[in-house]
Amino acid sequence: MGTLLAAGTGADLGNWLRSSGLEIVLLIVGAMLFSRAANFVRDRITRRIDAGFHSSDSLVRSEAAKHRHALAQVITWVVLSLVYFLVSLEVLRRLGFELGGLVAPAAVLGAALGFGAQRIVQDLLAGFFLITERQYGFGDVVRIAVTGNSTDAEGTVEDVTLRITTLRSADGEVITVPNGQIVKVTNLSKDWARAAIDVPVPATADINKVNEILHEVGASAFADRKLKALLLDEPSVMGVEDLTVNQMNIKMVARTLPGKQFEVGRELRVRVAAALRREGLSAGVDQ
């Protein structure tokens, strides 16, 4: 009896595998292979974008390259989500579930989930507009104001999908921000940037002399081969920005390539401090 039952079970399993079972296995394997192929194509595209950036003479990515990089990631994510959804429906149908009979329960479930999934829908819509409006792309340095957080998230964009944006901070921390919670985006590396430094000097100092020193620093910096490659024009002196009883602050600014304002700012501070020290003026140089 047991032998007959086992034989019958084995025959049923064999028939199932030869019919819908094999189709289910093929669907799952096909989805996995498609996922690998899509990721391979995405990685190849992004590598070509990166290779084009590294092999060129430009120091920063172009806006089009950053947008294409982010777009490749988003399209892959959307296509794979759609494929997984369709494959799941086909697997359920071959397992004997009547999808037509699931319409009513699905409607009730969808209405219930709708209230809880509002934030997900908000994230997806916000991500769609972030990508289409080119607010930032892969490799941009951004500062993001997030709902409910007093401190902004700041770092380099490492990944962008319709739902989240992933940043890498200067300390190496990975910050994940849901797109629907983004209130304001400050792009620090779009088209061009500005390095601004405040030069505090004693209130008794000769302003004309200090301005002359700072102009000389700006001219020598623009003449330097290394710094000139990062500067769009010669650094300029904006004049006295703040005045107290004991000191005054003179602002110096320089237009730089996007993302290079920090490097230029550090170099200018060193040059300003050294120039003022040579003239006998003690000054702390702050941002």
TAQUI-V617232 format. One record per backbone hydrogen bond with DSSP energy under -1.0 kcal/mol. CO is the residue of the C=O (numbers start at 0). NH is the residue of the N-H. If there is no record, write none. Layout:
CO;NH + CO;NH
This chain:
0;4 + 1;5 + 2;6 + 3;7 + 4;8 + 5;9 + 6;10 + 7;11 + 8;12 + 9;13 + 10;14 + 11;15 + 12;16 + 13;17 + 14;18 + 15;20 + 16;21 + 18;22 + 19;23 + 20;24 + 21;25 + 22;26 + 23;27 + 24;28 + 25;29 + 26;30 + 27;31 + 28;32 + 29;33 + 30;34 + 31;35 + 32;36 + 33;37 + 34;38 + 35;39 + 36;40 + 37;41 + 38;42 + 39;43 + 40;44 + 41;45 + 42;46 + 43;47 + 44;48 + 45;49 + 46;50 + 47;51 + 48;52 + 49;53 + 50;54 + 61;65 + 62;66 + 63;67 + 64;68 + 65;69 + 65;137 + 66;70 + 67;71 + 68;72 + 69;73 + 70;74 + 71;75 + 72;76 + 73;77 + 74;78 + 75;79 + 76;80 + 77;81 + 78;82 + 79;83 + 80;84 + 81;85 + 82;86 + 83;87 + 84;88 + 85;89 + 86;90 + 87;91 + 88;92 + 89;93 + 90;94 + 91;96 + 92;95 + 99;102 + 101;105 + 102;106 + 103;107 + 104;108 + 105;109 + 106;110 + 107;111 + 108;112 + 109;113 + 112;116 + 116;120 + 117;121 + 118;122 + 119;123 + 120;124 + 121;125 + 122;126 + 123;127 + 124;128 + 125;129 + 126;130 + 127;131 + 128;132 + 129;134 + 136;139 + 139;156 + 140;187 + 141;154 + 142;185 + 143;152 + 144;182 + 144;183 + 145;148 + 152;143 + 154;141 + 155;167 + 156;138 + 158;165 + 162;178 + 163;160 + 164;176 + 165;157 + 165;158 + 166;174 + 167;155 + 168;171 + 172;168 + 174;166 + 176;164 + 177;180 + 178;181 + 180;146 + 183;144 + 185;142 + 187;258 + 189;191 + 192;255 + 194;253 + 196;251 + 197;285 + 198;249 + 200;247 + 201;204 + 205;209 + 206;210 + 207;211 + 208;212 + 209;213 + 210;214 + 211;215 + 212;216 + 213;217 + 214;218 + 215;219 + 216;220 + 217;221 + 218;222 + 219;223 + 223;227 + 224;228 + 226;229 + 226;230 + 229;256 + 235;252 + 238;250 + 241;248 + 245;202 + 246;243 + 247;200 + 248;240 + 248;241 + 249;198 + 250;237 + 251;196 + 252;235 + 253;194 + 254;231 + 255;192 + 256;259 + 259;263 + 260;264 + 261;265 + 262;266 + 263;267 + 264;268 + 265;269 + 266;270 + 267;271 + 268;272 + 269;273 + 270;274 + 271;275 + 272;276 + 273;277 + 274;278 + 275;280 + 276;279 + 283;199 + 285;197
